[in-house]
Amino acid sequence: MNLSQCSRRSDITLPFVEGLHHVNVKPKPALMVSRSTRRTRSCCGSKNMITCSHLMPGHLEGSFVGKKQVEERPEKLDFVRTLLIDNYDSYTYNIYQELSVINGVPPVVIRNDSWTWKDIYHHLYEENAFDNIVISPGPGSPTCPADVGICLQLLLECKDIPILGVCLGHQALGYVHGAKVVHASQPVHGRLSEIEHSGSRLFHDIPSGRNSGFKVVRYHSLVLDAQTLPEELIPIAWTTSSDAISFSEDNVVSPDAYAKSREGYSTLFSEKRNENSWPFSNSEDIRSRKVLMGIMHSTWPHYGVQFHPESVATCHGRQIFKNFRRITEDYWLRSNSSFFRRRYAHFTARIQVPRANHMSGQVHLTNTPSVEINGNHLLQEVTRSRRISYDLDERSCFGMSNLGTSPATTDMKRLKLTWRRLEGSATKLGGAKNMFCELFSDDKAENTFWLDSSSIEKGRARFSFMGGKGGPLWKQLTFRLTERSDTTHCGGYLSVEDAHGHASSTYLEKGFLDFLNKELLSFHCEEKDFEGLPFEFYGGFVGYIGYNLKVECGAATNRHKSTAPDACFLFADNIVVVDHLNDDVYLMSIHDRDTPATTWLDNTEEKLLTLRTAPTGEPKNKNTVSTTISPHEAGFCAEKSKEQYMEDVRKCLKYIKDGESYELCFTNQIRKKVEEMDPLKLYLHLRESNPAPYAAWLNFAKENLHICCSSPERFLRLDRYGILEAKPIKGTIARGVTKEEDEQRKLQLQYSEKDQAENLMIVDLLRNDLGRVCEPGSVFVPHLMDVESYATVHTMVSTICGKKRSDVSAVDCVRAAFPGGSMTGAPKLRSMELLDSLESCSRGIYSGSIGFFSINQTFDLNIVIRTVVIHDNEASIGAGGAIVALSNPEDEYDEMNLKTRAPVKAVMDIQNAENLDPAESRPLGKSKESMSMTAEKEALS
């Protein structure tokens, strides 16, 4: 990559930075303007004129040298209003969450190409709407105008407003003043470094140096060349060595150790030291081994940090944001205090910008008049703005549903839930498998579902849900995107078939998720109907969301069209629930409140009580390591050969080296014709051989589509209390043959620096996605990098939780996070674009999500992995892995094959059980007797 040029979107130019690269810009005197007066400035070009009644010279670290001093300094501000510039990154909303807590109000988030300089000027200098600016991380380089948008002009023009740049924002600050942006000696993504700093106010009350406890997370492959820093930029932080370190909880410094480190630190640095020097670096050799991690402008209130203070694994990250708030407060309070005495603490920053998106904090500009900052008018504007119905362009850009939708504005569907519990009966009835086969296997189990917690060990899952066609409210939704699908054209055709077989087709201009959102918001059920139920699914939609629906969640486009429908759901009105913990069985039925209940509860209970049982329990999660059979030996054909796959991994590594992505989750597909193979028999064997907590069986007979899923990964869950939970998996290793080898491999995974980096990057990404829809300060990580063991693999799993905001819906939460970050990489949007260009076919159902959306606005969705999709008599299996800077192409290919092992073996076992040639399938005979538990065990033995 040529860091001085950019081939992407070359039509975008920023005249004010042309010719700036590699030019040492001379320091310019800065004028600080009192915000109590009207600032005027040219909003065209880069030349400025500031006129006001009170001028202040520039400052160094808040030490104002103007003769006119503020006689009476007021107390600190009630809140600080931040404009947060999003460089299309997947960590921006981690910063948003931090600033919301620290500043007292949420920041306003805009994309770097959402506002023109005229818009910026209006809100900063005419409306005085913001106190400071934070420029987010992002993919790419500041040398490419398309990657940083308005950021370079902000850094040049807004010399009188405090600015903090993070990662890409830090590089932009250096570049715009003439420093060179170069490749780092090694890309560092999801890895940590110890930091030494100069004692700058940005690092106030933070220790410094080796073993001090100041460890930070880095996501970058480009750096500022410290040798080219101009005089006006002062280095204030750097790594203690050139080597990155891996994450380990054992390295967290205790408060006592931190206090001790402060004793030496406070005497080592002071505000009076020469901050333009590198401590202990009289030798050029020593200086060259350190990587520049922080800079500040000598006369403007501009700062930059190369690392990510918002990361979950960065120590003292919140303190940095607190210090920036204090720097901002001091800057404005010392300018003039009268302006701030007129501010109202309950006025949030987003309110002061027209059409601010109240869910994500993002902004959509229109010709709406500006909001006046006065009591009555402002409160009226708040009420009005909450009723705004955002147009398609805005919704597509932000990947969010229209807000303000409520049951009152849609056709109300008043539902009644009836249920009963068969206490302690699950084992007596032969377990979930026996119940499903006896109740729903007739007619080849057509139009049935089974959300199957087949791995219940260690509390990973508790409930299984199953059902089929039959109730009066039952219907099937089938959605296909149009040939042209992108962010602005995400429409498609929805086919609906009801319980009587009547079908209709409708074009959905705004896409499937918008339709689903309206459907869910239209349901109303009395809370008393749910009392006593220990689970979250009370009936509703069961099915899948395909990977290509990413275009409804912010992705730019779909390069490949899926052969299977992009979404399929059954509306389940009659459901059997198995409580694996308490051994209970629940029967549930929903119907229109104005119509009488059906006899389904009575009939099903009677059938269960007369059920023929078999002495079988649920699958055990045991180590089933066996002879490895490659997909090729099993008769599968891969979309990419080994050589092609490894070459594309190298391309991923090149993208990562050039700063285009931190992590790319690259995948492959293998396929095989299976003719008349019995899909249910395959699923029953797969759940026995590879039990998983988020397994699923789906049968859409009209589409000739069967899904046999043994996923160990939860995408996202929303419970009745509004708690969101994600459980991404990143890091996988095969189990060992012996107990000793198995334990050794588990430890190998746990302490693998590469796998830790993969997992940490996705944890931060999921924190970002949840941060878009959760209450400020509520997102947390209760489990970081736990290792879980399954039949064939050990996996590294983390858990991220947050409290959903009251003004967002269940579908809004899915939009904010879909597709799951563990299947895309980070930053998500840029990574998906790159993956679309590398992968040769649509992922289809693979990488999407299977689960339920309940009538009470809860949901639980998995990640579709370890899955066999049988569509039109062809079996397909998707698999891949996260490519990071530490990846090895050969190892990545082996990991991809490892993940296909369980589903490929299941296909082989079923074929062998029926004495078929593994490479050629023939029709399988099937009778009702073959689905009994005894006959099933004989067929699989």
BELJOPE-V932428 format. One record per residue. N is the residue number from 1. RES is the residue in three letters. SS is DSSP state (a for helix, b for strand, c for the rest). PHI is phi in whole degrees, 0 to 359 (NA if undefined). PSI is psi in whole degrees, 0 to 359 (* if undefined). Layout:
n = {N;N}
res = {RES;RES}
ss = {SS;SS}
phi = {PHI;PHI}
psi = {PSI;PSI}
//
This chain:
n = {1;2;3;4;5;6;7;8;9;10;11;12;13;14;15;16;17;18;19;20;21;22;23;24;25;26;27;28;29;30;31;32;33;34;35;36;37;38;39;40;41;42;43;44;45;46;47;48;49;50;51;52;53;54;55;56;57;58;59;60;61;62;63;64;65;66;67;68;69;70;71;72;73;74;75;76;77;78;79;80;81;82;83;84;85;86;87;88;89;90;91;92;93;94;95;96;97;98;99;100;101;102;103;104;105;106;107;108;109;110;111;112;113;114;115;116;117;118;119;120;121;122;123;124;125;126;127;128;129;130;131;132;133;134;135;136;137;138;139;140;141;142;143;144;145;146;147;148;149;150;151;152;153;154;155;156;157;158;159;160;161;162;163;164;165;166;167;168;169;170;171;172;173;174;175;176;177;178;179;180;181;182;183;184;185;186;187;188;189;190;191;192;193;194;195;196;197;198;199;200;201;202;203;204;205;206;207;208;209;210;211;212;213;214;215;216;217;218;219;220;221;222;223;224;225;226;227;228;229;230;231;232;233;234;235;236;237;238;239;240;241;242;243;244;245;246;247;248;249;250;251;252;253;254;255;256;257;258;259;260;261;262;263;264;265;266;267;268;269;270;271;272;273;274;275;276;277;278;279;280;281;282;283;284;285;286;287;288;289;290;291;292;293;294;295;296;297;298;299;300;301;302;303;304;305;306;307;308;309;310;311;312;313;314;315;316;317;318;319;320;321;322;323;324;325;326;327;328;329;330;331;332;333;334;335;336;337;338;339;340;341;342;343;344;345;346;347;348;349;350;351;352;353;354;355;356;357;358;359;360;361;362;363;364;365;366;367;368;369;370;371;372;373;374;375;376;377;378;379;380;381;382;383;384;385;386;387;388;389;390;391;392;393;394;395;396;397;398;399;400;401;402;403;404;405;406;407;408;409;410;411;412;413;414;415;416;417;418;419;420;421;422;423;424;425;426;427;428;429;430;431;432;433;434;435;436;437;438;439;440;441;442;443;444;445;446;447;448;449;450;451;452;453;454;455;456;457;458;459;460;461;462;463;464;465;466;467;468;469;470;471;472;473;474;475;476;477;478;479;480;481;482;483;484;485;486;487;488;489;490;491;492;493;494;495;496;497;498;499;500;501;502;503;504;505;506;507;508;509;510;511;512;513;514;515;516;517;518;519;520;521;522;523;524;525;526;527;528;529;530;531;532;533;534;535;536;537;538;539;540;541;542;543;544;545;546;547;548;549;550;551;552;553;554;555;556;557;558;559;560;561;562;563;564;565;566;567;568;569;570;571;572;573;574;575;576;577;578;579;580;581;582;583;584;585;586;587;588;589;590;591;592;593;594;595;596;597;598;599;600;601;602;603;604;605;606;607;608;609;610;611;612;613;614;615;616;617;618;619;620;621;622;623;624;625;626;627;628;629;630;631;632;633;634;635;636;637;638;639;640;641;642;643;644;645;646;647;648;649;650;651;652;653;654;655;656;657;658;659;660;661;662;663;664;665;666;667;668;669;670;671;672;673;674;675;676;677;678;679;680;681;682;683;684;685;686;687;688;689;690;691;692;693;694;695;696;697;698;699;700;701;702;703;704;705;706;707;708;709;710;711;712;713;714;715;716;717;718;719;720;721;722;723;724;725;726;727;728;729;730;731;732;733;734;735;736;737;738;739;740;741;742;743;744;745;746;747;748;749;750;751;752;753;754;755;756;757;758;759;760;761;762;763;764;765;766;767;768;769;770;771;772;773;774;775;776;777;778;779;780;781;782;783;784;785;786;787;788;789;790;791;792;793;794;795;796;797;798;799;800;801;802;803;804;805;806;807;808;809;810;811;812;813;814;815;816;817;818;819;820;821;822;823;824;825;826;827;828;829;830;831;832;833;834;835;836;837;838;839;840;841;842;843;844;845;846;847;848;849;850;851;852;853;854;855;856;857;858;859;860;861;862;863;864;865;866;867;868;869;870;871;872;873;874;875;876;877;878;879;880;881;882;883;884;885;886;887;888;889;890;891;892;893;894;895;896;897;898;899;900;901;902;903;904;905;906;907;908;909;910;911;912;913;914;915;916;917;918;919;920;921;922;923;924;925;926;927;928;929;930;931;932;933;934;935;936;937;938;939;940;941}
res = {MET;ASN;LEU;SER;GLN;CYS;SER;ARG;ARG;SER;ASP;ILE;THR;LEU;PRO;PHE;VAL;GLU;GLY;LEU;HIS;HIS;VAL;ASN;VAL;LYS;PRO;LYS;PRO;ALA;LEU;MET;VAL;SER;ARG;SER;THR;ARG;ARG;THR;ARG;SER;CYS;CYS;GLY;SER;LYS;ASN;MET;ILE;THR;CYS;SER;HIS;LEU;MET;PRO;GLY;HIS;LEU;GLU;GLY;SER;PHE;VAL;GLY;LYS;LYS;GLN;VAL;GLU;GLU;ARG;PRO;GLU;LYS;LEU;ASP;PHE;VAL;ARG;THR;LEU;LEU;ILE;ASP;ASN;TYR;ASP;SER;TYR;THR;TYR;ASN;ILE;TYR;GLN;GLU;LEU;SER;VAL;ILE;ASN;GLY;VAL;PRO;PRO;VAL;VAL;ILE;ARG;ASN;ASP;SER;TRP;THR;TRP;LYS;ASP;ILE;TYR;HIS;HIS;LEU;TYR;GLU;GLU;ASN;ALA;PHE;ASP;ASN;ILE;VAL;ILE;SER;PRO;GLY;PRO;GLY;SER;PRO;THR;CYS;PRO;ALA;ASP;VAL;GLY;ILE;CYS;LEU;GLN;LEU;LEU;LEU;GLU;CYS;LYS;ASP;ILE;PRO;ILE;LEU;GLY;VAL;CYS;LEU;GLY;HIS;GLN;ALA;LEU;GLY;TYR;VAL;HIS;GLY;ALA;LYS;VAL;VAL;HIS;ALA;SER;GLN;PRO;VAL;HIS;GLY;ARG;LEU;SER;GLU;ILE;GLU;HIS;SER;GLY;SER;ARG;LEU;PHE;HIS;ASP;ILE;PRO;SER;GLY;ARG;ASN;SER;GLY;PHE;LYS;VAL;VAL;ARG;TYR;HIS;SER;LEU;VAL;LEU;ASP;ALA;GLN;THR;LEU;PRO;GLU;GLU;LEU;ILE;PRO;ILE;ALA;TRP;THR;THR;SER;SER;ASP;ALA;ILE;SER;PHE;SER;GLU;ASP;ASN;VAL;VAL;SER;PRO;ASP;ALA;TYR;ALA;LYS;SER;ARG;GLU;GLY;TYR;SER;THR;LEU;PHE;SER;GLU;LYS;ARG;ASN;GLU;ASN;SER;TRP;PRO;PHE;SER;ASN;SER;GLU;ASP;ILE;ARG;SER;ARG;LYS;VAL;LEU;MET;GLY;ILE;MET;HIS;SER;THR;TRP;PRO;HIS;TYR;GLY;VAL;GLN;PHE;HIS;PRO;GLU;SER;VAL;ALA;THR;CYS;HIS;GLY;ARG;GLN;ILE;PHE;LYS;ASN;PHE;ARG;ARG;ILE;THR;GLU;ASP;TYR;TRP;LEU;ARG;SER;ASN;SER;SER;PHE;PHE;ARG;ARG;ARG;TYR;ALA;HIS;PHE;THR;ALA;ARG;ILE;GLN;VAL;PRO;ARG;ALA;ASN;HIS;MET;SER;GLY;GLN;VAL;HIS;LEU;THR;ASN;THR;PRO;SER;VAL;GLU;ILE;ASN;GLY;ASN;HIS;LEU;LEU;GLN;GLU;VAL;THR;ARG;SER;ARG;ARG;ILE;SER;TYR;ASP;LEU;ASP;GLU;ARG;SER;CYS;PHE;GLY;MET;SER;ASN;LEU;GLY;THR;SER;PRO;ALA;THR;THR;ASP;MET;LYS;ARG;LEU;LYS;LEU;THR;TRP;ARG;ARG;LEU;GLU;GLY;SER;ALA;THR;LYS;LEU;GLY;GLY;ALA;LYS;ASN;MET;PHE;CYS;GLU;LEU;PHE;SER;ASP;ASP;LYS;ALA;GLU;ASN;THR;PHE;TRP;LEU;ASP;SER;SER;SER;ILE;GLU;LYS;GLY;ARG;ALA;ARG;PHE;SER;PHE;MET;GLY;GLY;LYS;GLY;GLY;PRO;LEU;TRP;LYS;GLN;LEU;THR;PHE;ARG;LEU;THR;GLU;ARG;SER;ASP;THR;THR;HIS;CYS;GLY;GLY;TYR;LEU;SER;VAL;GLU;ASP;ALA;HIS;GLY;HIS;ALA;SER;SER;THR;TYR;LEU;GLU;LYS;GLY;PHE;LEU;ASP;PHE;LEU;ASN;LYS;GLU;LEU;LEU;SER;PHE;HIS;CYS;GLU;GLU;LYS;ASP;PHE;GLU;GLY;LEU;PRO;PHE;GLU;PHE;TYR;GLY;GLY;PHE;VAL;GLY;TYR;ILE;GLY;TYR;ASN;LEU;LYS;VAL;GLU;CYS;GLY;ALA;ALA;THR;ASN;ARG;HIS;LYS;SER;THR;ALA;PRO;ASP;ALA;CYS;PHE;LEU;PHE;ALA;ASP;ASN;ILE;VAL;VAL;VAL;ASP;HIS;LEU;ASN;ASP;ASP;VAL;TYR;LEU;MET;SER;ILE;HIS;ASP;ARG;ASP;THR;PRO;ALA;THR;THR;TRP;LEU;ASP;ASN;THR;GLU;GLU;LYS;LEU;LEU;THR;LEU;ARG;THR;ALA;PRO;THR;GLY;GLU;PRO;LYS;ASN;LYS;ASN;THR;VAL;SER;THR;THR;ILE;SER;PRO;HIS;GLU;ALA;GLY;PHE;CYS;ALA;GLU;LYS;SER;LYS;GLU;GLN;TYR;MET;GLU;ASP;VAL;ARG;LYS;CYS;LEU;LYS;TYR;ILE;LYS;ASP;GLY;GLU;SER;TYR;GLU;LEU;CYS;PHE;THR;ASN;GLN;ILE;ARG;LYS;LYS;VAL;GLU;GLU;MET;ASP;PRO;LEU;LYS;LEU;TYR;LEU;HIS;LEU;ARG;GLU;SER;ASN;PRO;ALA;PRO;TYR;ALA;ALA;TRP;LEU;ASN;PHE;ALA;LYS;GLU;ASN;LEU;HIS;ILE;CYS;CYS;SER;SER;PRO;GLU;ARG;PHE;LEU;ARG;LEU;ASP;ARG;TYR;GLY;ILE;LEU;GLU;ALA;LYS;PRO;ILE;LYS;GLY;THR;ILE;ALA;ARG;GLY;VAL;THR;LYS;GLU;GLU;ASP;GLU;GLN;ARG;LYS;LEU;GLN;LEU;GLN;TYR;SER;GLU;LYS;ASP;GLN;ALA;GLU;ASN;LEU;MET;ILE;VAL;ASP;LEU;LEU;ARG;ASN;ASP;LEU;GLY;ARG;VAL;CYS;GLU;PRO;GLY;SER;VAL;PHE;VAL;PRO;HIS;LEU;MET;ASP;VAL;GLU;SER;TYR;ALA;THR;VAL;HIS;THR;MET;VAL;SER;THR;ILE;CYS;GLY;LYS;LYS;ARG;SER;ASP;VAL;SER;ALA;VAL;ASP;CYS;VAL;ARG;ALA;ALA;PHE;PRO;GLY;GLY;SER;MET;THR;GLY;ALA;PRO;LYS;LEU;ARG;SER;MET;GLU;LEU;LEU;ASP;SER;LEU;GLU;SER;CYS;SER;ARG;GLY;ILE;TYR;SER;GLY;SER;ILE;GLY;PHE;PHE;SER;ILE;ASN;GLN;THR;PHE;ASP;LEU;ASN;ILE;VAL;ILE;ARG;THR;VAL;VAL;ILE;HIS;ASP;ASN;GLU;ALA;SER;ILE;GLY;ALA;GLY;GLY;ALA;ILE;VAL;ALA;LEU;SER;ASN;PRO;GLU;ASP;GLU;TYR;ASP;GLU;MET;ASN;LEU;LYS;THR;ARG;ALA;PRO;VAL;LYS;ALA;VAL;MET;ASP;ILE;GLN;ASN;ALA;GLU;ASN;LEU;ASP;PRO;ALA;GLU;SER;ARG;PRO;LEU;GLY;LYS;SER;LYS;GLU;SER;MET;SER;MET;THR;ALA;GLU;LYS;GLU;ALA;LEU;SER}
ss = {c;c;c;c;c;c;c;c;c;c;c;c;c;c;a;a;a;c;c;c;c;c;c;c;c;c;c;c;c;c;c;b;b;c;c;c;c;c;c;b;c;c;c;c;c;c;c;c;c;c;b;c;c;c;b;b;c;c;b;b;c;c;b;b;c;c;c;c;c;c;c;c;c;c;c;c;c;c;c;c;c;b;b;b;b;b;b;c;c;c;c;a;a;a;a;a;a;a;a;a;a;a;a;c;c;c;c;b;b;b;b;c;c;c;c;c;a;a;a;a;a;a;a;a;a;a;c;c;c;c;c;b;b;b;b;b;b;b;c;c;c;c;c;c;a;a;a;a;c;c;a;a;a;a;a;a;a;c;c;c;c;b;b;b;b;b;c;a;a;a;a;a;a;a;a;a;c;c;c;c;b;b;b;b;b;b;b;b;b;b;b;b;b;b;b;b;b;c;c;c;a;a;a;c;c;c;c;c;c;c;c;c;c;c;b;b;b;b;b;b;b;b;b;b;c;a;a;a;c;c;c;c;b;b;b;b;b;b;b;c;c;c;c;c;b;c;c;c;a;a;a;c;c;c;a;a;a;a;a;a;a;a;a;a;a;a;a;a;c;c;c;c;c;c;c;c;c;c;c;c;c;c;c;a;a;a;a;a;c;c;c;b;b;b;b;b;b;c;c;c;c;b;b;b;b;c;c;b;c;c;c;c;c;c;c;c;a;a;a;a;a;a;a;a;a;a;a;a;a;a;a;a;a;a;a;c;c;a;a;a;a;c;c;c;c;c;c;c;a;a;a;a;c;c;c;b;c;c;c;c;c;b;b;c;c;c;c;c;c;c;c;c;c;c;a;a;a;a;a;a;a;a;a;a;a;c;c;c;c;c;c;a;a;a;a;a;a;a;c;c;c;c;c;c;c;c;a;a;a;c;c;c;b;b;b;b;b;b;b;b;b;b;c;c;c;c;c;c;c;c;a;a;a;a;a;a;a;a;a;a;c;a;a;a;a;c;c;c;b;b;b;b;c;c;c;c;a;a;a;c;c;c;b;b;b;b;b;c;c;c;c;c;c;c;b;b;b;b;b;b;b;c;c;c;c;b;c;c;b;c;c;b;b;b;b;b;b;b;c;c;c;c;b;b;b;b;b;b;c;c;c;a;a;a;a;a;a;a;a;a;a;a;b;b;b;c;a;a;a;c;c;c;c;c;c;c;c;c;c;b;b;b;b;b;b;c;a;a;a;a;a;a;a;c;c;c;b;c;c;c;c;c;c;c;c;c;b;b;b;b;b;b;c;b;b;b;b;b;b;c;c;c;c;b;b;b;b;b;b;b;b;b;c;c;c;c;c;c;c;a;a;a;a;a;a;a;a;a;a;c;c;c;c;c;c;c;c;c;c;c;c;c;c;c;c;c;c;c;c;c;c;c;c;c;c;c;b;b;c;c;c;a;a;a;a;a;a;a;a;a;a;a;a;a;a;a;a;c;c;c;c;c;b;b;b;b;b;b;b;b;b;b;b;c;c;c;c;c;a;a;a;a;a;a;a;a;a;a;a;c;c;c;c;b;b;b;b;b;b;b;a;a;a;c;b;b;b;b;b;b;b;c;c;b;b;b;b;b;c;c;c;c;b;b;b;b;b;c;b;b;b;b;b;b;c;c;c;c;a;a;a;a;a;a;a;a;a;a;a;a;c;c;a;a;a;a;a;a;a;a;a;a;a;a;a;a;a;a;a;a;a;c;c;b;c;c;c;c;c;b;b;b;b;b;b;b;b;b;b;c;c;c;b;b;b;b;b;b;b;b;b;b;b;b;c;c;c;c;c;a;a;a;a;a;a;a;a;c;c;c;a;a;a;c;b;b;c;a;a;a;a;a;a;a;a;a;a;a;c;c;c;c;c;c;c;c;c;c;b;b;b;b;b;b;c;c;c;c;b;b;b;b;c;c;c;c;b;b;b;b;b;c;c;b;b;b;b;b;b;b;b;b;b;c;c;c;c;c;a;a;a;a;a;a;a;a;a;a;a;a;a;a;a;a;a;a;a;a;a;a;a;a;a;c;c;c;c;c;c;c;c;c;c;c;c;c;c;c;a;a;a;c;a;a;a;a;a;a;a;a;c}
phi = {NA;275;287;266;226;216;270;282;46;294;284;272;229;238;302;287;241;297;79;281;301;67;253;280;275;288;300;245;295;253;248;265;247;294;278;278;247;280;271;239;205;296;261;236;77;252;273;238;221;243;233;196;275;217;248;233;293;294;228;239;55;83;271;287;247;293;288;279;256;286;290;232;278;286;292;295;294;293;204;237;259;250;264;256;271;264;270;54;256;255;236;302;281;289;295;305;298;298;293;300;286;285;279;93;218;293;287;268;253;229;288;291;242;280;246;276;297;298;295;302;302;299;284;277;251;261;270;49;277;225;262;207;229;239;256;282;293;171;283;93;219;293;286;256;305;293;279;241;53;284;299;296;291;302;293;275;277;268;287;252;230;300;227;238;255;246;59;300;296;296;297;296;298;291;296;293;258;112;287;274;256;228;292;290;299;206;296;230;229;72;238;248;220;277;242;246;224;269;89;304;299;297;248;301;67;237;292;214;97;298;58;272;97;267;248;232;265;242;226;197;236;246;217;280;284;299;291;256;298;287;298;283;256;250;289;233;202;200;287;283;205;277;267;277;238;274;284;205;297;293;272;293;275;285;302;295;297;295;299;294;295;293;297;286;293;293;272;286;240;207;297;269;293;283;283;273;253;262;300;60;237;297;275;297;295;293;298;290;278;261;250;298;240;198;220;217;276;288;234;255;277;245;227;213;231;284;276;248;293;276;294;296;260;279;277;67;296;295;296;297;292;296;295;292;299;294;300;296;301;298;299;279;294;283;287;191;262;294;299;281;290;264;276;254;295;271;272;279;297;294;296;275;236;302;57;291;285;283;270;256;78;270;239;237;277;224;273;301;301;295;276;282;269;213;308;296;300;294;294;295;293;300;299;294;293;287;258;292;260;285;281;297;300;294;297;292;299;269;68;232;283;293;270;85;288;215;305;294;260;233;289;289;244;273;246;238;254;239;203;211;245;257;292;60;251;299;293;300;270;91;89;298;297;295;296;296;296;283;271;232;271;299;57;60;55;293;55;241;220;206;274;248;277;280;240;249;291;58;68;293;207;231;242;239;237;218;182;205;287;157;284;293;268;301;201;242;253;231;237;231;294;289;304;262;232;209;302;265;226;256;284;187;256;253;255;237;242;266;295;266;90;284;238;216;229;223;272;258;296;264;93;286;295;296;297;299;300;294;300;293;290;277;280;223;219;293;299;296;295;266;303;97;273;272;239;255;260;248;106;146;265;235;168;224;246;284;302;291;290;302;291;272;236;112;295;291;196;246;283;239;265;282;283;275;304;282;202;220;221;254;273;266;252;236;222;252;239;248;265;289;283;263;66;262;237;245;245;230;216;243;209;300;299;270;239;290;290;278;269;300;301;296;296;290;299;298;293;294;292;257;291;286;258;223;283;232;253;283;303;261;274;257;286;242;299;220;303;283;244;287;305;296;296;275;91;272;251;266;299;234;290;301;295;294;298;293;294;290;298;296;296;301;297;293;301;293;298;273;84;284;205;266;202;237;270;272;228;221;235;241;222;202;288;237;49;258;305;283;297;294;299;299;295;300;287;299;290;283;276;219;298;214;289;238;287;198;238;227;230;245;298;297;267;51;232;228;240;245;245;236;284;267;241;273;280;200;228;235;262;293;267;83;268;266;220;239;225;290;253;212;114;219;216;292;285;274;283;261;298;294;295;297;293;296;292;298;293;301;293;300;251;286;296;297;290;298;296;304;293;297;298;284;299;296;295;292;300;297;296;292;297;289;234;254;301;305;83;265;280;213;238;289;224;239;62;286;253;245;248;234;301;243;218;260;228;259;234;236;235;236;230;192;263;299;290;288;264;237;263;300;293;303;296;293;304;293;238;274;291;304;300;291;253;240;101;218;299;296;297;294;297;296;298;295;294;300;283;267;282;264;206;290;287;65;285;303;79;274;217;243;165;233;239;275;295;259;71;258;204;211;231;261;257;281;225;51;228;254;256;251;228;52;64;236;267;232;227;257;200;184;192;276;265;234;300;270;289;242;305;297;295;294;295;297;294;299;294;303;288;271;302;296;294;296;296;298;298;297;298;295;296;293;295;257;58;258;297;303;266;213;260;233;303;259;288;213;235;297;297;294;266;290;297;293;295;296;294;293;293;264;284}
psi = {131;111;348;354;168;124;342;136;54;348;348;121;150;99;330;351;5;134;4;332;131;19;129;111;133;143;142;142;138;142;122;131;134;132;359;351;164;119;137;139;143;130;12;131;189;0;138;152;124;127;131;172;354;113;142;137;171;171;160;111;39;2;91;137;7;151;327;112;153;124;318;108;125;173;173;159;148;327;160;132;117;136;116;114;119;117;46;45;165;14;3;320;352;321;318;314;315;313;326;319;314;320;340;344;151;146;163;130;127;149;156;351;14;324;144;172;328;319;314;311;317;311;329;318;338;316;346;46;345;149;331;175;138;129;124;170;180;166;160;207;148;347;348;111;326;336;335;352;235;352;319;319;323;315;333;318;322;57;348;20;132;133;137;122;134;123;260;323;323;314;323;321;317;316;320;340;6;357;152;143;123;166;138;161;332;141;140;109;123;21;163;156;149;143;139;138;172;357;13;156;334;335;25;136;27;132;173;144;182;140;21;343;359;86;138;156;136;138;81;153;353;153;163;134;108;334;341;7;131;171;329;349;127;126;133;354;152;163;154;340;174;350;134;160;159;163;137;128;336;344;356;130;136;161;324;315;325;317;319;321;332;331;314;327;320;331;338;321;153;164;341;354;163;101;355;4;159;117;141;23;41;332;130;330;318;316;322;339;350;150;129;127;352;143;161;154;143;332;346;154;56;133;156;143;134;330;182;96;342;352;149;335;1;130;138;20;318;327;326;317;325;318;323;324;315;322;318;314;311;322;312;323;325;341;305;139;341;328;320;340;345;0;150;129;335;3;112;159;323;332;332;9;128;140;38;136;114;350;312;353;7;162;138;117;139;189;13;135;152;152;128;143;77;159;290;313;319;317;324;321;323;312;316;318;335;349;6;134;110;145;175;319;316;315;320;318;317;348;36;158;166;132;167;353;135;164;332;337;4;173;114;133;104;116;153;129;127;145;164;157;134;94;132;31;353;312;320;330;7;6;176;321;315;319;316;314;322;328;326;5;353;151;43;28;38;142;44;163;157;101;103;107;74;350;104;8;149;27;21;327;157;326;145;142;134;155;178;188;147;323;159;335;355;141;161;131;129;122;134;127;154;168;320;106;120;187;323;352;72;21;169;182;129;124;132;125;128;183;340;2;2;133;148;158;137;141;124;103;325;6;176;317;326;318;314;321;314;321;312;322;342;345;139;129;140;136;330;337;333;348;130;349;129;3;178;346;114;21;152;216;132;130;211;156;120;158;327;347;4;334;342;0;20;344;148;317;169;116;330;139;139;140;329;160;149;342;139;131;145;136;112;114;346;123;141;131;134;123;102;338;310;359;27;158;132;141;129;144;135;146;167;135;334;2;153;155;154;177;13;318;311;313;319;319;317;319;320;319;338;14;137;125;163;147;66;147;188;159;143;140;73;162;117;42;130;181;130;129;124;153;324;316;333;3;10;145;132;144;324;134;172;317;318;318;314;325;321;329;320;323;320;316;325;318;318;319;325;5;10;335;158;328;132;120;90;139;167;161;139;146;154;135;131;2;247;26;140;106;322;319;321;315;319;323;320;318;335;317;335;65;145;149;338;41;163;146;128;135;115;91;319;332;0;48;126;134;121;100;131;54;133;4;128;133;297;141;142;122;181;341;4;17;125;141;131;146;73;145;127;118;113;139;146;148;156;163;316;166;319;315;322;317;323;319;325;316;324;318;315;326;16;121;322;313;326;317;316;311;317;320;320;327;313;325;314;326;319;313;317;327;339;335;4;158;140;131;0;349;128;168;94;333;122;117;44;151;124;146;136;186;319;346;158;143;153;120;139;160;130;133;161;160;117;139;151;341;15;152;174;316;326;320;319;317;321;336;349;143;161;136;334;347;1;313;186;147;143;311;311;321;319;323;314;319;322;326;337;321;144;359;168;145;338;234;324;138;355;212;140;141;206;154;114;158;345;20;24;163;162;120;142;181;128;94;169;49;139;120;121;110;125;46;24;129;132;144;128;146;159;203;165;124;122;176;334;3;151;127;317;316;323;321;318;320;321;316;322;320;344;352;309;310;323;317;322;318;316;317;318;318;317;326;334;17;42;151;125;335;356;123;148;165;142;128;148;128;168;323;327;344;0;159;319;312;325;319;323;320;330;355;*}
//
